[in-house]
Amino acid sequence: MQGLITKSTGSWYQVQTPGGQVIDCRIKGKFRIKGIVTTNPLAVGDIVDFEMEPDSENGVITTLHPRKNYIIRKSVNLSKQGQIIAANLDQAMLVVTLASPRTSLGFIDRFLVTAEAYDIPAMLIFNKLDLFSDEGLEVLADYKAIYENIGYPCYEVSALKGTNIEQVQALLQHKVTLFSGHSGVGKSSLINALLPDLGLRTHQISDWSDKGMHTTTFAEMYELPQGGYIIDTPGIRELGVIDIEKQELSHFFPEMRERMHDCRFNNCRHINEPGCAVLAALEEGEIELSRYESYLSIYNGNDTRA
């Protein structure tokens, strides 16, 4: 039988059949995917084949169907391995907050680079609009300008007040959408606003650290009444980029990609080479310094936290 993985708890997977039945399944023995070293061989969004176990209501996953894409991050504890966050995505939404907790530009850039590398259209959802002061709105405008100027759609919402929720709702129809971001940015509150009957648990921000507390423990997929799915994921404190070669990195920065063929050298690293079109654009203010700093940080293998 064929099904869609809608929830992963590490050792067990919920698999939904085309008829809507949900079966708890496990993996039998070793299940490794050629060419990818990950802590989780299967992820939410994967299409799999499974067989029912004799005299049991549970199933055993036997085959993984080819993925059209996936989004991956460096495993927190195993630096040479990756963790697949979700697979077979139509788009990804990064939920961003400028305070309580603050989402850094470096974190945003790492997420966007990863989405670019795996051919997943991405957009930014700026949440907690109800908390913004006049000064905060100016910072928000600056953040949006950085990303809208290079082609990433940005939306302002308040999950708490319901502000502009209909804009996000319209983007989700008939698509498989990943929601990601730090703990505490309001992913669960936003999904509750989009799917009021779901009632996902939410938490306040931890006072002592200004960091969110995890309310989503495992990735899970929810079907939308208008067609499509939302994938809710545990909050990410840090996002280590993995599986991207240094010489490829600039391909995943759109503002570099459109200029790199004007560099004097084909193998230009865009660091200190003469005749570099990227450095010239940086000097002219056509490339944001924060974006270039993110490029250098990823190039040099530095991971970023909140």
Residue pairs with C-beta under 8 A, 6 or more apart in sequence:
1 17
1 49
1 50
1 51
1 52
1 59
2 17
2 18
2 47
2 48
2 49
2 50
2 65
3 15
3 16
3 17
3 18
3 23
3 25
3 47
3 48
3 49
3 50
4 15
4 16
4 45
4 46
4 47
4 48
4 221
5 13
5 14
5 15
5 42
5 43
5 44
5 45
5 46
5 47
5 48
5 221
6 14
6 15
6 16
6 22
6 44
6 220
6 221
7 13
7 14
7 44
7 218
7 219
7 220
7 221
8 14
8 40
8 42
8 43
8 44
8 218
8 219
9 218
10 40
10 218
11 26
12 24
12 25
12 26
13 24
13 25
13 26
13 27
13 42
13 48
13 61
14 22
14 23
14 24
14 25
15 22
15 23
15 24
15 25
15 48
15 50
15 59
15 61
16 22
16 23
17 23
23 50
23 52
23 57
23 58
23 59
24 57
24 58
24 59
25 48
25 50
25 58
25 59
25 60
25 61
26 58
26 59
26 60
26 61
27 41
27 42
27 60
27 61
28 60
28 61
28 62
31 41
31 42
31 61
31 64
32 41
33 41
33 64
36 82
36 84
36 243
37 80
37 81
37 82
38 72
38 75
38 81
38 82
38 83
38 84
39 75
39 78
39 81
39 82
39 83
40 83
40 84
41 64
42 48
42 61
42 64
43 70
43 84
43 85
43 86
43 87
43 219
44 86
44 87
44 219
44 220
44 221
44 231
45 70
45 86
45 87
45 88
45 89
45 176
45 221
45 231
46 64
46 65
46 67
46 87
46 88
47 64
47 65
47 88
48 61
48 62
48 63
48 64
48 65
49 61
49 62
49 63
49 65
50 59
50 60
50 61
50 62
51 59
51 60
51 62
52 58
52 59
52 60
53 59
53 60
67 87
67 88
68 88
69 87
69 88
69 89
69 118
69 119
69 120
70 84
70 85
70 86
70 87
70 88
70 89
70 118
71 84
71 85
71 86
71 87
71 89
71 92
71 114
71 115
71 118
71 120
71 178
71 180
72 82
72 83
72 84
72 85
72 114
72 118
72 242
72 243
73 82
73 83
73 85
73 114
73 236
73 239
73 240
73 241
73 242
74 81
74 82
74 83
74 239
74 240
74 241
74 242
74 303
75 81
75 82
75 83
75 240
76 83
76 238
76 240
79 240
82 242
82 243
85 178
85 180
85 219
85 233
86 178
86 219
86 231
86 233
88 176
89 120
89 176
89 177
89 178
89 231
90 121
90 175
90 176
90 177
90 228
91 120
91 121
91 122
91 123
91 171
91 175
91 176
91 177
91 178
92 111
92 115
92 120
92 121
92 122
92 123
92 177
92 178
92 180
93 122
93 123
93 124
93 125
93 168
93 171
93 177
93 178
93 179
93 180
94 108
94 111
94 112
94 122
94 123
94 124
94 125
94 180
94 181
95 125
95 127
95 179
95 180
95 181
95 185
95 186
95 187
95 190
96 103
96 108
96 124
96 125
96 126
96 127
96 143
96 181
96 185
97 103
97 126
97 127
97 128
97 181
97 182
97 184
97 185
97 186
98 126
98 128
98 132
98 136
98 139
98 140
98 143
99 128
99 131
99 136
100 128
100 131
100 184
100 205
100 210
101 182
101 183
101 184
101 185
101 205
101 210
101 211
101 212
101 306
102 210
102 306
103 181
103 182
103 185
103 306
104 304
104 305
104 306
105 143
105 146
105 290
105 291
105 294
106 290
106 293
106 294
106 297
106 304
107 182
107 238
107 239
107 304
107 305
107 306
108 124
108 147
109 290
109 291
109 294
109 295
109 298
110 239
110 240
110 241
110 294
110 298
110 304
111 122
111 180
111 239
112 122
112 147
112 152
112 252
113 241
113 244
113 249
113 252
113 253
113 294
113 298
114 239
114 241
114 244
115 121
115 122
116 122
116 251
116 252
116 253
116 254
117 243
117 244
117 248
117 252
120 178
122 152
123 152
123 153
123 154
123 155
123 171
124 144
124 147
124 152
124 153
124 154
124 155
125 154
125 155
125 157
125 168
125 190
126 140
126 143
126 144
126 154
126 155
126 156
126 157
127 157
127 158
127 159
127 185
127 186
127 189
127 190
128 158
128 159
128 160
128 185
128 186
129 156
129 157
129 158
129 161
129 163
129 164
130 158
130 160
130 161
130 163
132 140
140 156
143 154
144 154
144 156
146 288
146 290
146 291
147 154
148 154
149 288
150 254
150 255
150 291
151 254
155 164
155 167
155 168
155 171
156 163
156 164
157 163
157 164
157 165
157 167
157 168
157 190
158 164
159 165
159 186
159 189
159 190
159 192
159 193
160 186
160 189
162 193
165 190
165 193
165 194
168 190
168 194
169 194
169 226
171 177
172 194
172 224
172 226
172 228
172 230
173 224
173 226
173 227
173 228
174 226
174 227
174 228
175 228
175 229
176 221
176 228
176 229
176 231
177 228
177 229
177 230
177 231
178 231
178 233
179 187
179 190
179 191
179 230
179 231
179 232
179 233
180 187
180 233
180 236
181 187
181 235
181 236
182 211
182 212
182 235
182 236
182 237
182 306
183 211
183 212
183 213
183 214
183 215
183 234
183 235
183 236
183 237
184 203
184 205
184 206
184 211
184 212
184 213
184 235
185 212
185 235
186 202
187 216
187 232
187 233
187 235
188 200
188 201
188 202
188 215
188 216
188 232
189 202
191 198
191 200
191 222
191 230
191 232
192 198
192 199
192 200
192 202
194 224
194 230
195 222
195 224
195 225
195 230
198 222
200 215
200 216
200 232
201 215
202 215
203 212
203 213
203 214
203 215
204 213
205 211
205 212
205 213
206 212
206 213
211 237
211 306
212 235
214 234
214 235
215 235
216 232
216 233
216 234
216 235
217 234
218 234
219 231
219 232
219 233
219 234
220 231
220 232
221 229
221 230
221 231
221 232
222 229
222 230
222 231
222 232
223 229
224 230
237 305
237 306
238 303
238 304
238 305
238 306
239 303
239 304
240 303
241 298
244 252
244 298
246 269
246 299
247 267
247 269
249 295
249 298
249 299
250 256
250 257
250 260
250 270
250 278
250 295
251 257
251 260
253 291
253 295
255 281
255 286
255 287
255 288
255 291
256 270
256 278
256 287
256 295
259 277
259 278
259 281
260 268
260 270
260 277
260 278
261 277
262 277
263 270
263 273
263 275
263 276
263 277
263 278
264 273
264 274
264 275
264 276
265 273
265 275
265 276
268 275
268 276
268 278
269 299
270 276
270 278
270 279
270 295
271 296
271 299
272 279
273 279
278 287
278 292
281 287
282 289
282 292
297 304
